Amino acid sequence: MKNIGTPSHPEKPRLITEQEAGQRVDNWLVKYFKGIPKSHVYRLIRTGQVRINGGRIKPTYRLIAGDHIRIPPFVPALRAPARAQPRLRRAPNYPILYEDDDLMVVNKPSGMAVHGGTGITSGMIEQLRLAQPEGAFLELAHRLDRSTSGCLIFAKNRSSLIAIHASLRAGGLDKCYLALLMGNPDWNDRKIDGALVRNRPSGGERISQMDEHGKTARSHFKIVRRWPTAALAEIQIETGRTHQIRVHAAHLGHPIAGDEKYGEREFNRFVKTRYGLKRLFLHARSLTLPHPRTKLPLTVQAPLPPDLESTILGLDQGVASS
């Protein structure tokens, strides 16, 4: 397969710096070739046009300081034109819950992807970078589902990113969620230790399922409010698998309200019609972690969004009027 574009200068290897180390090579290339579609970046890697220390790599390869990356040249005019966007001091509509020189915690809205990808041209990380000074470091420190709202951490330097990831691996980052469950469970506390696997059913989109051969996943559910048809649960997770809380809730027989993938259709229709709930009722309410620089505990909380508050008010009013 031919190179994308025509060489304007000989290929030159580039040395990866300490600040760049730890990034996935596909993400690094997307930032290096501003305006080039990610599908083209994957093609460059797949066809061996991008090499690390002379060898082929996968898109998931994480860069190491001192790596020599060979990058195919492009004629600037053949790059996809980047749309002019104003430099913003702060990305709009993303409330900042906490910020210092090392990290930023944003109250993520439901329905917003955390990063661009297939069918998504721009996610939160791309939009927030517009608000940063030219060349400033900003990376996602963890992820939330597109439909989940609440606390989302961004690292503002490489050392903070490494420290936060270390806390995640060691179980030192405590994450607490609120979810509205279908029905009225006959328990107050329930801990789920159910391994999960991700697969793609024939003709369908990728989902997570309980499987003893999957990756360890632990969730602790605690009921904090009850109504005749639903219950509000506080959920703490020891692991962060894809759709973990949603799958575990469904496994308990009490799926999350508004969950179109793992939920119950009739219940979703009921809460939408009766209480106006048009989204997944899952909110990352708080997180606690050792600060990456001071190592002192840092706790950040995200208030419940108005639409979820409205659903709870509707449930309360329904009980009062019955």
C-alpha positions in Angstrom: 0.0 0.0 0.0 1.3 3.5 -0.9 2.1 6.1 1.7 -0.6 8.7 2.3 0.6 11.8 0.5 3.9 12.4 -1.2 7.2 12.8 0.7 8.3 16.4 1.0 11.5 15.5 2.9 13.4 12.3 3.8 12.1 10.1 6.6 13.8 11.0 9.9 13.5 9.1 13.2 12.3 11.2 16.1 13.4 10.6 19.7 10.7 10.2 22.3 11.1 12.4 25.3 10.3 11.8 29.0 7.2 13.9 28.8 5.9 11.8 25.8 6.7 8.5 27.4 3.7 6.3 28.4 1.4 7.4 25.6 -0.1 4.9 23.2 1.6 5.3 19.8 -1.7 5.7 18.0 -2.8 8.6 20.3 0.7 10.2 19.9 0.4 10.0 16.1 -3.1 11.6 16.1 -1.7 14.6 17.9 1.5 14.7 15.7 -0.5 14.6 12.5 -3.1 17.2 13.3 -6.1 16.8 11.0 -5.2 13.3 9.8 -8.1 10.8 10.3 -7.4 8.1 12.9 -8.2 5.4 10.3 -5.1 6.7 8.4 -3.0 6.5 11.5 -4.0 2.8 12.0 -3.2 2.2 8.3 0.3 3.7 8.8 0.9 1.4 11.7 -0.6 -1.7 10.1 1.5 -1.3 6.9 4.8 -0.7 8.8 5.2 2.9 7.7 5.5 3.8 11.4 8.3 1.9 13.2 9.8 2.0 16.7 13.5 1.3 17.0 13.4 -0.2 13.5 10.6 -2.7 14.3 6.8 -2.9 13.6 4.5 -2.2 16.5 0.8 -2.4 17.4 -1.4 0.7 17.9 -1.5 -0.2 21.7 2.3 0.1 22.1 3.2 2.5 24.8 6.1 4.8 24.1 9.3 4.7 26.2 11.7 7.6 26.7 14.5 7.1 24.2 12.5 5.3 21.6 13.3 6.2 18.0 10.0 6.5 16.1 10.2 6.6 12.3 7.4 8.7 10.8 6.5 8.8 7.1 6.6 12.3 5.7 3.6 14.1 4.3 3.1 17.2 2.1 1.4 19.7 4.4 -1.1 20.6 1.7 -2.4 17.0 1.5 -3.3 16.9 5.2 -6.9 17.1 6.0 -7.6 20.8 6.7 -8.0 21.5 10.4 -11.0 23.7 11.1 -10.0 27.0 12.6 -11.2 27.1 16.2 -10.7 29.9 18.7 -8.4 29.3 21.6 -10.6 29.1 24.6 -9.6 29.8 28.2 -12.0 27.1 29.4 -14.1 24.6 27.4 -17.8 25.6 27.7 -20.4 23.7 29.8 -17.9 21.5 31.7 -18.0 22.5 35.3 -14.5 22.3 36.9 -14.9 20.6 40.3 -11.2 20.8 41.2 -8.0 22.1 39.6 -4.4 22.7 40.4 -1.0 22.5 38.6 -1.2 18.7 38.5 -4.7 17.6 37.8 -8.2 18.7 36.9 -11.5 17.1 37.8 -14.5 17.8 35.6 -18.2 17.1 36.1 -18.8 15.1 32.9 -22.2 15.5 31.3 -24.1 12.4 30.3 -24.0 11.7 26.5 -20.5 13.1 26.0 -17.7 10.7 25.0 -14.5 11.2 26.9 -12.5 11.0 23.7 -12.9 10.8 19.9 -13.2 7.5 18.1 -15.3 5.6 15.6 -18.1 7.9 14.6 -17.1 10.5 17.2 -15.0 13.4 15.8 -14.4 15.1 19.2 -14.6 14.1 22.8 -14.1 15.9 26.1 -10.3 15.5 26.0 -10.1 17.1 22.5 -12.4 19.9 23.5 -10.6 20.6 26.8 -7.3 20.8 25.1 -8.6 23.8 23.1 -8.8 25.7 26.5 -5.1 24.9 27.3 -2.1 27.0 26.3 -0.4 25.8 23.1 1.6 22.6 23.8 0.3 22.1 27.3 0.0 18.6 28.6 -3.5 17.2 29.2 -4.5 13.5 29.3 -7.4 11.4 30.5 -6.4 9.7 33.8 -9.3 7.3 33.7 -12.6 6.9 31.8 -16.4 7.0 32.2 -19.0 5.5 29.9 -20.5 8.0 27.4 -23.9 7.8 29.2 -22.4 8.2 32.7 -22.1 11.6 34.3 -19.9 12.9 37.2 -16.3 13.1 38.3 -13.7 12.6 35.6 -9.9 13.2 36.2 -7.5 14.7 33.7 -3.7 14.8 34.4 -1.8 18.0 33.6 1.7 16.5 33.5 3.2 13.1 32.8 4.3 12.5 36.4 0.7 13.0 37.6 -0.7 10.7 35.0 1.8 7.9 36.1 1.0 8.5 39.8 -2.8 8.4 39.2 -2.5 5.2 37.1 -0.4 3.7 39.9 -3.1 4.5 42.4 -5.7 2.9 40.2 -3.7 -0.3 39.9 -3.1 -0.4 43.6 -6.8 0.2 44.5 -6.0 3.5 46.0 -8.6 5.5 44.0 -12.0 5.2 45.7 -14.9 5.8 43.3 -18.5 6.2 44.5 -21.5 6.2 42.1 -25.2 6.7 42.5 -27.6 4.6 40.4 -31.4 4.2 40.3 -32.2 0.5 40.3 -35.4 -1.1 39.1 -37.6 -2.6 41.8 -37.2 -2.8 45.6 -34.3 -5.1 46.5 -34.8 -7.4 49.5 -31.3 -6.5 50.7 -29.6 -3.3 51.9 -26.0 -4.3 51.0 -24.7 -6.6 48.4 -21.2 -7.2 47.2 -20.7 -8.7 43.7 -17.5 -10.4 42.7 -18.2 -11.3 39.1 -15.6 -11.5 36.4 -16.4 -9.9 33.1 -15.6 -10.5 29.5 -16.2 -8.2 26.5 -17.5 -9.7 23.3 -19.5 -8.8 20.2 -22.6 -10.9 19.5 -23.2 -11.7 15.8 -24.2 -8.5 14.1 -24.3 -6.5 17.4 -22.2 -4.0 19.2 -19.7 -4.9 21.9 -21.0 -5.7 25.3 -19.7 -7.0 28.6 -20.9 -10.2 30.2 -20.4 -12.2 33.4 -17.9 -15.0 32.8 -15.8 -16.9 35.3 -12.9 -16.8 32.8 -13.0 -13.0 32.5 -11.3 -10.2 34.3 -11.9 -9.7 38.0 -14.7 -7.2 38.7 -15.9 -6.2 42.2 -18.8 -3.9 43.1 -20.4 -3.0 46.4 -24.1 -1.9 46.3 -25.7 -0.1 49.3 -29.4 1.0 49.1 -29.8 4.6 50.4 -33.4 5.4 49.3 -36.4 3.3 48.5 -39.7 3.7 46.6 -42.3 1.1 45.6 -40.9 0.8 42.1 -37.3 1.7 42.4 -34.3 2.1 44.8 -31.4 4.5 44.9 -28.1 2.7 45.4 -24.6 4.0 46.4 -22.0 1.9 44.6 -18.3 1.6 45.2 -16.1 -0.3 42.8 -12.8 -2.0 43.4 -12.1 -2.4 39.7 -13.0 -0.4 36.7 -14.1 -2.8 33.9 -16.2 -1.7 31.0 -19.9 -1.4 32.0 -19.1 -3.1 35.3 -21.8 -1.5 37.4 -24.4 -1.8 34.7 -23.7 -5.6 34.2 -23.6 -6.3 37.9 -26.9 -4.4 38.6 -28.6 -6.4 35.8 -27.1 -9.7 37.3 -28.7 -8.8 40.6 -32.1 -8.6 38.9 -32.2 -4.8 39.5 -30.9 -3.1 36.3 -30.2 0.6 36.2 -33.0 2.9 35.1 -32.5 4.2 31.5 -30.0 1.5 30.6 -30.8 0.6 27.0 -28.1 -2.0 26.7 -28.5 -4.1 29.9 -31.8 -2.7 31.3 -35.4 -3.7 31.2 -37.4 -2.0 28.4 -40.7 -1.7 30.2 -39.2 -0.1 33.3 -37.2 2.3 31.1 -40.4 3.3 29.4 -42.1 3.7 32.7 -39.5 6.1 34.3 -39.3 8.0 31.0 -43.0 8.5 30.7 -43.8 9.1 34.4 -40.6 11.0 35.5 -39.1 12.3 32.3 -35.8 10.2 32.7 -34.2 10.2 29.2 -30.8 8.9 30.1 -28.9 6.3 32.1 -29.3 7.1 35.8 -25.7 6.5 36.7 -23.6 9.3 38.2 -20.0 9.2 39.4 -20.7 11.2 42.6 -17.3 11.3 44.3 -13.7 10.1 44.2 -10.9 10.0 46.7 -7.2 9.5 45.7 -3.7 10.4 47.0 -2.8 13.7 45.4 -0.1 12.8 42.8 2.3 15.4 44.2 1.6 15.8 47.9 0.3 12.2 48.4 -2.3 13.7 50.8 -5.9 12.4 50.4 -8.0 14.4 47.9 -11.8 14.1 47.8 -13.9 15.6 45.0 -17.7 15.5 44.7 -20.0 16.1 41.8 -23.6 17.3 42.5 -26.4 15.2 41.0 -27.5 16.7 37.6 -30.8 18.5 37.5 -32.5 15.8 35.4 -31.6 13.1 37.9 -32.7 15.3 40.8 -36.0 15.8 39.0 -36.5 12.0 38.7 -36.0 11.6 42.5 -38.4 14.5 43.1 -40.9 12.8 40.9 -40.5 9.5 42.9 -41.0 11.4 46.2 -44.1 13.2 44.9 -45.5 9.9 43.6 -45.3 8.4 47.1 -46.7 11.5 48.8 -49.7 11.5 46.5 -50.5 7.8 46.9 
